[in-house]
Amino acid sequence: MKQYIDERAARVFLLAAKISAMSMSRAASIMRSDAERKATDAALARKRAKEAIDYVMSLSNWIPNVKHQKRDVLVSGSKPGYEAG
């Protein structure tokens, strides 16, 4: 047994399909722009992390040089240049 729809019902279905397609298209556009924004944010975060790592590495190269430098220590009640020992 075949069932047919009348012209009015066909137009309603067509209009519903158009509305649905427009809604999905708008949602896809929003999701696409959101994904692009997140990709840009991720690239910026990666760049900042790399810069932070480079900065820490430059500090770690600098610290041993400072650590082994000879320093004059002023002991309370002593004169400058006097080394306790």
C-alpha positions as CSV (number, residue, x, y, z in Angstrom):
1,M,0.0,0.0,0.0
2,K,1.5,3.3,-1.1
3,Q,0.9,6.6,0.8
4,Y,1.2,9.9,-0.9
5,I,1.5,13.3,0.6
6,D,-0.3,16.3,-0.7
7,E,1.3,19.5,-2.1
8,R,0.9,21.4,1.2
9,A,2.7,18.7,3.2
10,A,5.5,18.6,0.6
11,R,6.0,22.3,0.9
12,V,6.1,22.1,4.7
13,F,8.7,19.3,4.5
14,L,10.7,21.3,2.0
15,L,10.6,24.4,4.2
16,A,11.6,22.4,7.3
17,A,14.6,20.9,5.3
18,K,15.7,24.4,4.2
19,I,15.5,25.8,7.8
20,S,17.4,22.7,9.1
21,A,20.1,23.2,6.4
22,M,20.5,26.9,7.3
23,S,20.7,26.1,11.0
24,M,23.3,23.4,10.4
25,S,25.3,25.6,8.1
26,R,25.3,28.4,10.7
27,A,26.4,25.9,13.4
28,A,29.2,24.6,11.2
29,S,30.4,28.1,10.5
30,I,30.5,28.9,14.2
31,M,32.3,25.7,15.0
32,R,34.8,26.4,12.2
33,S,35.6,29.8,13.5
34,D,35.9,28.5,17.0
35,A,38.3,25.8,15.8
36,E,40.4,28.4,14.0
37,R,40.5,30.6,17.1
38,K,41.6,27.6,19.3
39,A,44.3,26.6,16.8
40,T,45.6,30.2,16.9
41,D,45.5,30.2,20.7
42,A,47.3,26.8,20.8
43,A,50.0,28.1,18.4
44,L,50.5,31.2,20.6
45,A,50.7,29.0,23.8
46,R,53.2,26.7,22.1
47,K,55.4,29.8,21.2
48,R,55.2,31.1,24.7
49,A,56.1,27.7,26.2
50,K,59.1,27.5,23.8
51,E,60.3,30.9,24.8
52,A,59.9,30.0,28.5
53,I,62.0,26.9,28.0
54,D,64.6,28.8,26.1
55,Y,64.7,31.4,28.9
56,V,65.1,28.7,31.6
57,M,67.8,27.0,29.6
58,S,69.7,30.3,29.3
59,L,69.4,30.7,33.0
60,S,70.7,27.2,33.6
61,N,73.7,28.0,31.5
62,W,74.3,31.2,33.4
63,I,73.8,29.9,37.0
64,P,76.9,27.5,37.1
65,N,79.2,30.4,36.2
66,V,77.8,32.6,39.0
67,K,77.8,29.7,41.4
68,H,81.6,29.2,41.2
69,Q,82.6,32.8,41.4
70,K,84.7,33.8,44.4
71,R,82.9,36.2,46.6
72,D,84.2,38.3,49.6
73,V,82.1,37.6,52.6
74,L,81.9,40.2,55.3
75,V,81.8,38.6,58.7
76,S,80.2,40.9,61.3
77,G,82.9,42.7,63.2
78,S,85.5,42.1,60.5
79,K,87.1,44.4,58.0
80,P,86.3,44.1,54.2
81,G,88.7,41.8,52.5
82,Y,89.2,39.6,55.6
83,E,88.4,36.0,55.0
84,A,87.3,33.9,58.0
85,G,89.0,30.6,58.1
